[in-house]
Amino acid sequence: MNLLLRVVRTIDGLNRAVGWGVMWLILAATLISAGNAVVRRVFGVSSNAWLEVQWYLFAAVFMLGGGYAFLRNAHVRIDFLSAKLSARSRNWIDVVGIVVFVLPLCVMMIKLGWPLFERAWASGEMSSNAGGLIRWPVYLLIPVGFALLALQSIAELIKRIAFLLGRGSDPLDHTGPSEAQMLAKEIAAAEAQKAAVARPGA
């Protein structure tokens, strides 16, 4: 079990890094969208390539962020029902859900998505829009995104089994600070540091 828990930490670290990287893609998509709007309004110029870059970035956020969402337990969950269950019952439900639904879905999507990427790579498939982009990078997001989700599903499965065997804490324990509270704390710390730097003699 100790070896499996080390594997879990490695997978968690991978998806945490991917998740933080994906957050920057949201900023990039926002800036590109704003830039496109300004150029189109002011200069009357538009580019299908830059429009498709926005779609690709959105696809990357959606596909690559699934594993990170699972890591943070940020996915949709029927809380008013799960709150009525014991910790062991909630973890058993997750074990069944991961084994019966999530992992088979990931395997199926990887098997379907990889040939799609291979064909686009081999043919050099391009967008049908004038000035559009090559397609294989966005097709590659399908198997890569579901592979990251599959890895995180395995990590979450190990965490739940470890808890059920009495070898770990409850991965579904929500008694700690919420995502919003953690974000507010980080913002407050950043503002305090900025204020300290701005003070003379700081």
Backbone torsions as a table, in degrees:
resi	resn	phi	psi	omega
1	MET	NA	-36.1	179.5
2	ASN	-61.3	-39.3	177.2
3	LEU	-63.5	-43.0	179.6
4	LEU	-63.1	-38.8	179.2
5	LEU	-68.3	-30.1	173.7
6	ARG	-68.1	-38.0	175.5
7	VAL	-61.5	-41.9	178.5
8	VAL	-57.9	-45.2	-179.5
9	ARG	-62.8	-36.5	178.7
10	THR	-66.4	-45.7	179.5
11	ILE	-64.3	-43.7	178.3
12	ASP	-58.6	-42.4	179.7
13	GLY	-63.9	-40.2	178.6
14	LEU	-62.1	-51.2	-177.4
15	ASN	-71.0	-27.4	174.7
16	ARG	-66.0	-42.6	178.5
17	ALA	-64.9	-43.3	178.0
18	VAL	-62.5	-42.6	-179.6
19	GLY	-60.6	-43.2	178.8
20	TRP	-67.4	-36.1	176.8
21	GLY	-64.9	-40.2	-179.1
22	VAL	-63.5	-33.3	178.7
23	MET	-59.1	-36.6	178.4
24	TRP	-68.6	-28.2	177.3
25	LEU	-66.0	-32.0	176.9
26	ILE	-63.3	-44.2	177.2
27	LEU	-62.4	-43.9	-179.7
28	ALA	-60.9	-44.1	179.8
29	ALA	-62.9	-39.2	179.5
30	THR	-65.0	-44.5	-179.8
31	LEU	-66.1	-41.0	178.7
32	ILE	-65.0	-42.0	178.6
33	SER	-61.4	-44.9	179.1
34	ALA	-64.8	-41.7	178.5
35	GLY	-62.4	-42.0	177.3
36	ASN	-60.4	-43.0	-178.4
37	ALA	-64.2	-43.1	-179.3
38	VAL	-64.5	-47.5	-178.7
39	VAL	-62.8	-40.3	-179.3
40	ARG	-66.2	-41.4	-178.2
41	ARG	-72.8	-42.8	-173.3
42	VAL	-81.5	-44.5	-173.3
43	PHE	-107.8	-7.2	-179.3
44	GLY	66.5	28.1	-178.3
45	VAL	-114.3	137.9	178.3
46	SER	-137.4	155.1	-178.3
47	SER	-138.6	124.0	176.1
48	ASN	-64.1	-33.0	-179.9
49	ALA	-60.8	-45.5	-179.5
50	TRP	-70.1	-32.7	174.3
51	LEU	-64.0	-41.5	-179.2
52	GLU	-71.5	-29.0	174.1
53	VAL	-58.8	-41.0	177.5
54	GLN	-60.3	-44.2	179.4
55	TRP	-63.3	-41.2	-179.9
56	TYR	-63.9	-42.5	179.5
57	LEU	-64.9	-40.5	177.3
58	PHE	-63.3	-42.4	178.0
59	ALA	-61.5	-39.9	179.5
60	ALA	-64.6	-42.4	178.4
61	VAL	-61.1	-46.6	-176.7
62	PHE	-66.9	-45.9	-174.5
63	MET	-77.6	-42.3	-174.9
64	LEU	-83.0	-16.3	-177.6
65	GLY	-86.5	-5.3	-177.2
66	GLY	-62.5	-44.2	179.5
67	GLY	-63.3	-40.2	179.1
68	TYR	-66.2	-39.5	178.0
69	ALA	-61.5	-40.4	178.5
70	PHE	-66.9	-40.7	177.5
71	LEU	-56.9	-43.5	-177.5
72	ARG	-88.0	5.1	-176.3
73	ASN	53.1	39.9	-177.9
74	ALA	-96.2	2.7	179.8
75	HIS	-76.3	167.1	-176.8
76	VAL	-68.4	133.4	-179.1
77	ARG	-146.4	142.8	-179.5
78	ILE	-84.9	85.4	-170.5
79	ASP	-65.9	-34.7	-175.3
80	PHE	-68.8	-20.6	173.7
81	LEU	-87.2	-47.0	-177.2
82	SER	-64.9	-27.5	179.7
83	ALA	-65.8	-23.3	-178.9
84	LYS	-84.3	-9.9	-176.8
85	LEU	-95.9	159.7	175.2
86	SER	-73.4	163.9	179.7
87	ALA	-61.0	-40.5	-180.0
88	ARG	-65.2	-40.3	179.6
89	SER	-63.8	-42.9	179.3
90	ARG	-61.7	-41.2	-179.4
91	ASN	-70.9	-36.6	175.9
92	TRP	-63.8	-40.1	177.9
93	ILE	-61.7	-41.9	178.5
94	ASP	-65.3	-40.6	178.5
95	VAL	-58.0	-47.9	179.6
96	VAL	-63.6	-43.7	-179.0
97	GLY	-62.2	-41.4	-179.9
98	ILE	-66.5	-46.0	-175.7
99	VAL	-71.8	-40.3	-172.8
100	VAL	-87.2	-34.1	-172.9
101	PHE	-113.5	-55.3	-169.5
102	VAL	-68.1	-53.3	-177.0
103	LEU	-63.6	-43.7	175.8
104	PRO	-60.7	-37.7	177.3
105	LEU	-62.4	-44.3	-179.8
106	CYS	-61.3	-45.4	179.6
107	VAL	-61.4	-44.2	-179.4
108	MET	-62.3	-43.6	-177.4
109	MET	-70.5	-33.2	175.8
110	ILE	-66.2	-43.1	179.9
111	LYS	-65.3	-36.8	179.0
112	LEU	-79.0	-34.9	-174.6
113	GLY	-78.6	-32.7	-176.8
114	TRP	-64.0	-47.2	177.4
115	PRO	-61.0	-32.7	177.4
116	LEU	-62.6	-44.2	176.5
117	PHE	-64.0	-44.9	-177.5
118	GLU	-60.3	-42.8	179.8
119	ARG	-64.5	-42.2	179.6
120	ALA	-66.4	-37.9	177.8
121	TRP	-63.7	-48.0	-176.1
122	ALA	-67.7	-37.0	-175.9
123	SER	-89.4	-13.0	-175.0
124	GLY	65.3	36.4	-175.8
125	GLU	-54.5	133.0	179.3
126	MET	-115.0	160.6	174.2
127	SER	-61.6	146.4	177.8
128	SER	-76.8	-10.9	178.0
129	ASN	-79.7	143.7	179.1
130	ALA	-60.6	127.6	-179.5
131	GLY	75.0	14.2	-178.1
132	GLY	-75.4	178.3	-172.7
133	LEU	-98.8	166.1	172.9
134	ILE	-69.3	148.0	-168.4
135	ARG	-95.2	-22.1	-170.7
136	TRP	-61.2	-32.4	-179.8
137	PRO	-61.3	-38.9	-178.3
138	VAL	-75.0	-31.1	175.4
139	TYR	-68.1	-33.8	179.8
140	LEU	-63.9	-25.9	179.4
141	LEU	-61.5	-27.1	-176.9
142	ILE	-66.1	-59.3	179.5
143	PRO	-66.0	-35.8	-179.5
144	VAL	-66.8	-44.6	180.0
145	GLY	-61.9	-44.5	179.9
146	PHE	-73.2	-26.2	174.1
147	ALA	-67.0	-42.6	176.9
148	LEU	-63.3	-40.6	177.8
149	LEU	-65.7	-39.8	178.2
150	ALA	-62.5	-44.9	178.5
151	LEU	-60.3	-44.2	-179.9
152	GLN	-68.2	-32.8	176.8
153	SER	-62.8	-41.2	177.2
154	ILE	-63.6	-43.1	178.9
155	ALA	-62.1	-43.6	-179.6
156	GLU	-67.7	-34.3	176.7
157	LEU	-62.9	-44.4	179.1
158	ILE	-63.0	-41.7	179.1
159	LYS	-60.0	-43.0	-178.2
160	ARG	-69.6	-39.3	177.4
161	ILE	-66.5	-40.3	177.4
162	ALA	-59.7	-42.0	178.0
163	PHE	-63.8	-45.1	-178.3
164	LEU	-64.2	-27.8	178.3
165	LEU	-90.4	1.4	180.0
166	GLY	77.4	23.3	-176.7
167	ARG	-110.3	7.4	-178.9
168	GLY	-163.2	170.1	178.6
169	SER	-78.6	167.1	-179.1
170	ASP	-73.2	113.9	-179.7
171	PRO	-70.4	-10.9	-179.7
172	LEU	-104.5	12.0	179.7
173	ASP	-73.3	118.6	-177.7
174	HIS	-108.2	25.6	-178.4
175	THR	-77.2	-16.0	179.0
176	GLY	-75.5	-176.2	179.7
177	PRO	-64.5	146.2	179.5
178	SER	-75.9	170.1	177.3
179	GLU	-58.4	-42.4	-178.5
180	ALA	-64.5	-40.7	179.7
181	GLN	-66.2	-40.6	178.5
182	MET	-64.1	-41.4	178.8
183	LEU	-64.6	-43.2	179.3
184	ALA	-61.9	-38.1	179.1
185	LYS	-65.7	-41.7	178.9
186	GLU	-64.6	-42.0	179.2
187	ILE	-63.8	-43.4	-179.9
188	ALA	-62.7	-40.2	178.9
189	ALA	-65.4	-40.4	179.1
190	ALA	-65.8	-40.2	179.0
191	GLU	-66.0	-39.7	179.1
192	ALA	-64.9	-39.5	178.8
193	GLN	-66.9	-39.7	178.4
194	LYS	-63.5	-41.6	179.5
195	ALA	-64.9	-37.5	179.7
196	ALA	-66.0	-38.6	179.1
197	VAL	-69.2	-35.9	-176.7
198	ALA	-74.2	-22.9	-179.6
199	ARG	-69.3	135.9	177.7
200	PRO	-59.9	136.2	178.2
201	GLY	78.6	5.8	-178.9
202	ALA	-75.3	NA	NA
